[in-house]
Amino acid sequence: MTHADAVQVLDAWTPADAAQEGLRRDYLAHLAAHQDGLYKSCLPAHVTASALVVDPSAGRVLLTLHPKVGLWLQMGGHCEPADATLGAAALREATEESGIAGLVLLAADGTAGGRPAPVQLDRHEVHCTGKDRPANTHLDVQYLALAPAGARELISEESLDLRWFGWDELPELTDDSVRRLVGLARGLVG
C-alpha cells in the first residue's frame, strides 16, 4: 500500500460530524509527518484498518473476543506492505479473522463492489508492541464488510471467541466505538 493511497482515501472521505472531521484531519497530519505512518513500526501512533462484518439478511454482526483487550470488537489490525489499499487491509483482516470467504466492502454510495469507503474513524491506545513497551495509538479506519447470506464463521488463532449478534443484542463487553459502528451499519444496510 502506498502512503499516497491512504492520504487519498482520507481526503475523499466525507465525515458525518465535526468529531469525525477532527479525526480525519489528525490522521492526515500524522501521515504528512510520518512516511511510515501506516505501519506498526511507527510510534507513538500508526494507521490500522478494520471492518465490521455484517449479514444484512439476518440483521446481525460478527464480533471477535479480542485476546489482548478482552472486549468484543470488529475484525481488524495492522496494515501490511502487501495490502494494496486501506480497504484491502481491512478486507484481509476481516477474512482472516472471520474465516468467511466472499466478504465485500461497502462503497461510499452504499452498494457492494464499488470503491470501498470508510464508515468511521476511531483513535484508541493499545499495547501492540508488548506489555513491556509504552502504549501507542491506533488510528483506525473502519469499514463495513458485507457477508454472504447465511455465512458461517470459522474462529482463528487471533480470537478467543467469534459470534454473531443481532443489532440490538450486543454483548456487554463492547466499547462505544463498536456500538457506534454497529449503529452506522444498521442505518446503512439494516
Stockholm file with secondary structure:
# STOCKHOLM 1.0

chainA/1-190         MTHADAVQVLDAWTPADAAQEGLRRDYLAHLAAHQDGLYKSCLPAHVTASALVVDPSAGRVLLTLHPKVGLWLQMGGHCEPADATLGAAALREATEESGIAGLVLLAADGTAGGRPAPVQLDRHEVHCTGKDRPANTHLDVQYLALAPAGARELISEESLDLRWFGWDELPELTDDSVRRLVGLARGLVG
#=GR chainA/1-190 SS CCHHHHHHHHHHCCCSSHHHHHHHHHHHHHHHHCTTTTSTTSSSEEEEEEEEEEETTTTEEEEEECTTTCSEECEEEECCTTCSSHHHHHHHHHHHHHCCTTCEEBBTTSCBSSSBCCCEEEEEEECTTCTTSCCEEEEEEEEEEECCTTCCCCCCTTCSEEEEEETTCCCSSCCHHHHHHHHHHHHHHC
#=GC SS_cons         CCHHHHHHHHHHCCCSSHHHHHHHHHHHHHHHHCTTTTSTTSSSEEEEEEEEEEETTTTEEEEEECTTTCSEECEEEECCTTCSSHHHHHHHHHHHHHCCTTCEEBBTTSCBSSSBCCCEEEEEEECTTCTTSCCEEEEEEEEEEECCTTCCCCCCTTCSEEEEEETTCCCSSCCHHHHHHHHHHHHHHC
//
